[in-house]
């Protein structure tokens, strides 16, 4: 039996998960501010992302390989769950993250890679972590400091303590899915599925709210709080009264929805593994259209 627990928490006092470029510029001189470059692409080569980082990055930023930190090792990325506490501790140590630090993450991929790391760190108990609104693109457009120097990293001391309230497992989802709002954050094509692929589509009952709707297409910034609230209220009129879980293809773009929901005061868990894990068992149904 899955533990009965509230899956959606609404609280107007929830702090924004974002930090603006201007705010970060002012905080950069402080030694406890740790900035991480999480650039890359799904199915891309991490070596190419690291090469781009070495050529230019936010001044003082450390490269964070999202394919190897805070993720279950020796498992295909689309099926890999968030790391256990022992593996997470290795990442905190290697990245130099300690209690009292402020971590700022950025990427160049619609916030979904930085978002996954933001969620994973918070799942493991490190809560003082922010996403740079607009990411690398916006930072560059504003002419803020960049560098090609590779900073030294000291060993971090933060010890993970997992928070299960932020994660929904496959077993939990099977039990609760008929009684919740299940968001699918993928684009429309992925959600609808392909005619020639019987295991493409979405989890029955999932509601498509593409992550791209959270963002301003021109700037890459998140839309204002009022616009985000309108999107969710239109798609989920029962949002305030029904528990909600975010999902996607493999647990990455769904974190962009988590970031947006936090901006309207809602703490929502992620279905880790999402549709990639769901469809593995052919006895589980898949919906199209």
C-alpha positions as CSV (number, residue, x, y, z in Angstrom):
1,X,0.0,0.0,0.0
2,X,1.4,3.4,-1.0
3,X,1.6,5.8,1.9
4,X,-1.3,8.3,1.8
5,X,0.1,11.7,1.4
6,X,-0.8,15.1,0.1
7,X,0.6,15.4,-3.4
8,X,-0.1,19.1,-4.1
9,X,0.7,21.8,-1.6
10,X,-0.5,25.4,-2.3
11,X,1.1,28.2,-0.3
12,X,1.4,31.8,-1.4
13,X,4.5,32.1,0.7
14,X,6.5,29.6,-1.4
15,X,9.6,31.5,-2.6
16,X,10.1,31.9,-6.3
17,X,12.5,29.3,-7.7
18,X,14.0,31.8,-10.1
19,X,16.7,34.4,-9.9
20,X,17.1,37.2,-12.4
21,X,20.3,38.0,-14.3
22,X,20.4,41.4,-12.5
23,X,20.1,39.7,-9.1
24,X,22.8,37.2,-9.9
25,X,25.2,40.0,-11.0
26,X,24.9,41.6,-7.6
27,X,25.4,38.3,-5.8
28,X,28.3,37.0,-7.8
29,X,31.1,38.4,-5.6
30,X,29.9,36.4,-2.6
31,X,31.9,33.2,-2.0
32,X,28.9,31.1,-0.9
33,X,27.2,31.7,-4.3
34,X,27.9,28.7,-6.5
35,X,26.9,28.9,-10.2
36,X,26.6,25.9,-12.4
37,X,26.5,25.6,-16.2
38,X,24.1,22.8,-17.1
39,X,24.1,23.3,-20.9
40,X,23.5,20.4,-23.3
41,X,20.9,18.6,-25.3
42,X,18.8,15.5,-24.9
43,X,20.6,12.8,-26.8
44,X,23.5,15.2,-27.3
45,X,27.2,14.7,-26.6
46,X,28.2,15.9,-23.1
47,X,31.7,16.5,-24.5
48,X,30.3,19.1,-26.9
49,X,28.5,20.8,-24.0
50,X,31.7,20.9,-22.0
51,X,33.6,22.3,-25.0
52,X,31.0,25.1,-25.3
53,X,31.4,25.8,-21.6
54,X,35.2,26.0,-21.8
55,X,34.9,28.6,-24.6
56,X,32.5,30.9,-22.7
57,X,30.4,30.7,-19.6
58,X,29.1,32.9,-16.8
59,X,32.0,34.2,-14.8
60,X,32.8,31.8,-12.0
61,X,30.4,29.0,-13.2
62,X,31.4,25.3,-12.8
63,X,30.3,22.8,-15.4
64,X,27.7,20.3,-14.3
65,X,27.2,17.3,-16.5
66,X,23.5,16.5,-16.1
67,X,24.1,13.0,-17.6
68,X,26.3,11.9,-14.7
69,X,25.2,13.9,-11.6
70,X,22.2,13.2,-9.4
71,X,21.1,10.4,-11.7
72,X,20.9,6.6,-11.3
73,X,24.2,5.2,-12.8
74,X,24.6,2.5,-15.4
75,X,21.0,3.0,-16.7
76,X,19.8,4.6,-20.0
77,X,19.0,8.2,-19.3
78,X,15.3,7.9,-20.4
79,X,14.8,5.2,-17.7
80,X,17.2,6.4,-15.0
81,X,15.6,7.6,-11.8
82,X,17.0,10.2,-9.5
83,X,20.1,9.0,-7.7
84,X,20.1,7.4,-4.3
85,X,21.5,9.3,-1.4
86,X,25.0,7.8,-1.6
87,X,25.3,8.8,-5.3
88,X,23.9,12.2,-4.6
89,X,26.5,12.7,-1.9
90,X,29.2,12.0,-4.4
91,X,27.7,14.7,-6.6
92,X,27.5,17.3,-3.8
93,X,31.1,16.6,-2.9
94,X,32.4,16.7,-6.5
95,X,30.6,20.0,-7.2
96,X,31.7,21.7,-4.1
97,X,28.3,22.2,-2.6
98,X,28.0,22.7,1.2
99,X,25.4,23.7,3.7
100,X,24.9,27.5,3.5
101,X,25.7,27.8,-0.2
102,X,23.3,29.4,-2.7
103,X,23.3,27.4,-5.9
104,X,22.3,28.9,-9.2
105,X,21.8,26.7,-12.2
106,X,21.4,27.7,-15.9
107,X,21.2,26.0,-19.2
108,X,20.5,26.7,-22.9
109,X,17.7,24.2,-23.3
110,X,14.5,25.8,-22.1
111,X,15.5,25.4,-18.4
112,X,14.7,21.6,-18.5
113,X,18.2,20.4,-17.8
114,X,18.9,23.0,-15.1
115,X,15.3,22.3,-13.9
116,X,16.0,18.6,-13.5
117,X,19.1,19.3,-11.4
118,X,17.1,21.9,-9.4
119,X,14.5,19.2,-8.7
120,X,17.1,16.5,-7.9
121,X,19.0,18.7,-5.4
122,X,15.8,19.7,-3.7
123,X,14.7,16.0,-3.6
124,X,17.9,15.3,-1.8
125,X,17.3,18.1,0.8
126,X,19.3,21.0,-0.7
127,X,16.7,23.7,-0.9
128,X,18.7,26.9,-1.4
129,X,18.9,26.4,-5.2
130,X,17.7,28.8,-7.9
131,X,17.2,28.7,-11.7
132,X,18.6,31.6,-13.7
133,X,15.6,33.0,-15.5
134,X,16.2,33.0,-19.2
135,X,19.3,30.9,-18.9
136,X,22.5,31.4,-21.0
137,X,20.7,33.1,-23.8
138,X,19.3,35.9,-21.7
139,X,22.5,36.3,-19.8
140,X,24.4,36.9,-23.0
141,X,21.8,39.2,-24.4
142,X,22.2,41.5,-21.4
143,X,25.9,41.7,-21.7
144,X,26.7,40.3,-18.3
145,X,30.2,39.0,-17.4
146,X,31.4,35.8,-19.1
147,X,34.7,34.0,-18.9
148,X,36.7,31.1,-20.4
149,X,38.6,30.5,-17.1
150,X,37.9,27.2,-15.3
151,X,37.4,27.8,-11.6
152,X,38.8,25.6,-8.9
153,X,36.4,23.4,-7.0
154,X,36.8,22.5,-3.3
155,X,35.2,19.3,-1.9
156,X,31.6,19.9,-0.9
157,X,30.2,18.8,2.5
158,X,26.4,18.7,2.0
159,X,24.8,15.4,2.9
160,X,21.7,14.2,1.2
161,X,18.5,13.6,3.0
162,X,15.8,12.6,0.5
163,X,12.3,14.2,0.5
164,X,9.8,11.7,-0.9
165,X,7.1,14.4,-1.1
166,X,8.8,15.7,-4.2
167,X,8.7,12.5,-6.2
168,X,6.0,10.1,-7.4
169,X,7.1,6.6,-8.2
170,X,5.6,4.3,-10.8
171,X,3.9,2.3,-8.1
172,X,2.4,5.3,-6.5
173,X,1.2,6.7,-9.8
174,X,-0.6,3.4,-10.7
175,X,-2.5,3.7,-7.4
176,X,-3.5,7.4,-7.5
177,X,-3.6,8.3,-11.2
178,X,-7.4,8.2,-11.5
179,X,-7.8,10.7,-8.7
180,X,-5.3,13.4,-9.6
181,X,-4.4,15.9,-12.2
182,X,-1.6,14.3,-14.2
183,X,0.2,16.9,-16.4
184,X,2.2,15.8,-19.4
185,X,4.6,18.6,-20.2
186,X,5.8,17.3,-23.6
187,X,5.0,19.0,-26.9
188,X,1.8,18.2,-28.6
189,X,3.3,15.7,-31.1
190,X,5.0,13.6,-28.4
191,X,1.8,13.6,-26.3
192,X,-0.4,12.6,-29.2
193,X,1.9,9.8,-30.4
194,X,2.6,8.3,-33.8
195,X,0.3,6.1,-35.8
196,X,3.1,3.7,-36.6
197,X,4.3,3.3,-33.0
198,X,1.7,1.5,-30.7
199,X,3.7,2.4,-27.6
200,X,3.8,6.2,-28.3
201,X,1.3,8.6,-26.9
202,X,0.6,9.4,-23.3
203,X,-0.6,7.9,-20.0
204,X,-4.4,7.7,-20.1
205,X,-6.0,10.7,-18.4
206,X,-2.9,12.8,-18.6
207,X,-3.5,16.5,-19.6
208,X,-1.1,18.1,-22.0
209,X,0.3,21.4,-20.8
210,X,3.5,21.8,-23.0
211,X,6.5,23.2,-21.1
212,X,6.9,25.7,-24.0
213,X,3.7,27.5,-22.9
214,X,5.5,28.5,-19.7
215,X,8.1,30.5,-21.5
216,X,8.3,33.6,-23.7
217,X,9.5,32.4,-27.0
218,X,11.6,35.5,-27.9
219,X,13.4,36.0,-24.6
220,X,13.4,32.5,-23.1
221,X,12.2,34.0,-19.8
222,X,9.3,32.5,-17.9
223,X,6.0,34.3,-18.5
224,X,4.7,36.5,-15.7
225,X,3.0,34.9,-12.7
226,X,-0.5,36.1,-13.9
227,X,0.0,34.5,-17.3
228,X,1.1,31.2,-15.8
229,X,-1.8,31.2,-13.4
230,X,-4.2,31.7,-16.3
231,X,-2.7,28.8,-18.3
232,X,-3.1,26.4,-15.4
233,X,-6.5,27.5,-14.4
234,X,-7.8,27.1,-18.0
235,X,-6.3,23.7,-18.4
236,X,-7.0,22.5,-14.8
237,X,-10.1,24.2,-13.4
238,X,-9.9,22.0,-10.4
239,X,-6.2,22.8,-9.7
240,X,-6.9,24.3,-6.3
241,X,-8.9,21.3,-5.1
242,X,-7.2,18.2,-6.7
243,X,-3.8,16.8,-6.2
244,X,-1.5,17.3,-9.2
245,X,1.6,15.5,-10.5
246,X,3.9,16.7,-13.3
247,X,5.3,14.3,-15.9
248,X,6.8,14.3,-19.4
249,X,8.8,11.9,-21.5
250,X,11.6,11.0,-19.1
251,X,11.4,13.5,-16.1
252,X,13.1,16.6,-17.6
253,X,10.6,18.9,-19.3
254,X,8.2,18.2,-16.5
255,X,10.5,20.1,-14.2
256,X,9.8,23.3,-16.2
257,X,6.1,22.9,-15.2
258,X,7.2,22.4,-11.6
259,X,9.1,25.7,-11.8
260,X,6.1,27.5,-13.2
261,X,3.8,26.0,-10.6
262,X,6.1,27.1,-7.8
263,X,5.7,30.7,-9.2
264,X,2.0,30.5,-8.5
265,X,2.5,29.1,-5.1
266,X,2.2,25.4,-5.7
267,X,4.6,22.6,-4.7
268,X,4.0,19.6,-6.9
269,X,5.8,16.2,-7.2
270,X,7.4,14.8,-10.4
271,X,6.6,11.4,-11.8
272,X,10.2,10.3,-12.1
273,X,10.9,8.5,-15.3
274,X,7.5,9.6,-16.7
275,X,6.2,8.1,-19.9
276,X,9.4,6.3,-20.8
277,X,9.0,4.1,-17.6
278,X,5.2,3.8,-18.0
279,X,5.3,2.4,-21.5
280,X,7.9,-0.3,-20.7
281,X,5.3,-2.7,-19.5
282,X,3.0,-3.5,-22.5
283,X,0.2,-4.4,-20.1
284,X,-0.1,-0.8,-19.2
285,X,-2.4,1.1,-21.6
286,X,-1.2,4.0,-23.8
287,X,-3.6,6.7,-25.2
288,X,-3.2,8.7,-28.4
289,X,-4.6,11.9,-29.8
